[in-house]
Amino acid sequence: MEKTKKPRLLAYLGRFTAVHALSYIVIAILFLNFQSLLPETKRIALDFYEPYRLFDFPAIAGQIVRGVAFALIFYPFYDLIFRNKAGRILLFASMWGLALFGSVEPQPGSVEGIIYTTTPFTEHLFVLIGVGVQMLLFVWIIFKWESYISESKSLRSDFELFPNRKKIKGYTTRFTILHLVTYWVVGSIFYEIAGYKDALESMEVFELWRDLENLPAVMLVFGGQIFRGIFLALLLYPFYHSYIFKKYGWALLYLLLAGLTIFGSPIFLREFFVAFDGTIREFFESLIIGIPEIFSQMLVFSLIFFFWQKRVERKKMVNKK
């Protein structure tokens, strides 16, 4: 197999971020024009969350930092993505599936948004299509550029998105069970200590949230998280052999899971910059709700799942001897 080396980090960051910003601007112009044609009653969530914004500091800064975040997350997996024929599918699935549909942000287009908010299906669909087209454009351009500057002009075809399919069932089951347990346990702890109840009653962002104090809502949350756990497990599986046998593989898993589902959200980093408009106290108070919980939940998940799965791998190796 041909030996290759990763590109220089700063040059790669520049290319990745520039293409990400360009693709965002192109689709934002189209999406905002389409959004303006919708009746106000058909774009309530779109107007509130603003998945696409242009020409203000939070929007521009947020997308630049988001592009840098994506680039840094994928850099350890550069060969897996950019040196394989299936890499385009993997990159698109990560930036559209994990970063939007699997996002921790309850926004239009995400599973969390479907579960927790009253956003109509059409508005979820509009965002999914808009971001999907954006990421298709991004993937096409960045692969053209990386192929042009790469020392290796040929792509390997020995990479499968779902290798060793016999282990997927057990892997997915463990992933989903642990996702549910850590989601509920860590979420319950932070609900009690972080003042979520007061936030739900006072913060504007919760105006479009469902009433969660009834059985149908509880069942929706439970069923939705089962689906989300399975979805995350399958989309992360192509990265499995890139972290499971590494000494600090849990950190790579955490980088993928937390990085993509948190920083990959189209609105998360933009809202981070918006929070700077208030006082320093208001800024830090805004960070208390949600952010410590999701970082903690995913850290706990990544540590437990990595060592649990590694133990399973060791048992299989022993049984083969």
ABEGO torsion letter per residue (X at the ends): XBBBBBBBAAAAAAAAAAAAAAAAAAAAAAAAAAAAABBAAAAAAAAAAGABBBGBAAAAAAAAAAAAAAAAAAAAAAAAAAABAAAAAAAAAAAAAAAAAABABBBBGBAAAAAABABBAAAAAAAAAAAAAAAAAAAAAAAAAAAAABABABBBAABBABBGAAAAAAAAAAAAAAAAAAAAAAAAAAAAAAGAAAAAAABAAAAABBBABBAAAAAAAAAAAAAAAAAAAAAAAAAAAAAAABAAAAAAAAAAAAAAAAAABAAAAAAAAAAAABBAAAAAAAAABGAAAAAAAAAAAAAAAAAAAAAAAAAAAAAAX
